[in-house]
Amino acid sequence: MNRETALINDRYEAMMFAKSPEAARKAARELVGVVLGEQASRRPLEESLRECCRRLRPAEDPKEQARFEVEFVELGIWPDASQKLAAA
């Protein structure tokens, strides 16, 4: 595994297992920074996460891709902290 792949995996896991919305957003910002580079800081986090998902987890079916993107964004930007805590 190369260094970039290891960084992507580490940031993804940090986002997936974050214990707070702040930790999830921090990991999400770091992940999009690794995947998208400098351009990521100029766009909204949600948009960057969607682009990240398209690169990391592409799907041939547009409905599947949309579902993947929603799930990816929810990992990085908690819609409701109480929902995430209740699920934990």
Stockholm file with secondary structure:
# STOCKHOLM 1.0

chainA/1-88         MNRETALINDRYEAMMFAKSPEAARKAARELVGVVLGEQASRRPLEESLRECCRRLRPAEDPKEQARFEVEFVELGIWPDASQKLAAA
#=GR chainA/1-88 SS CCHHHHHHHHHHHHHHTCSSHHHHHHHHHHHHHHHHGGGGGGSCHHHHHHHHHHHHSCCSSHHHHHHHHHHHHHHHSCSCHHHHHHHC
#=GC SS_cons        CCHHHHHHHHHHHHHHTCSSHHHHHHHHHHHHHHHHGGGGGGSCHHHHHHHHHHHHSCCSSHHHHHHHHHHHHHHHSCSCHHHHHHHC
//
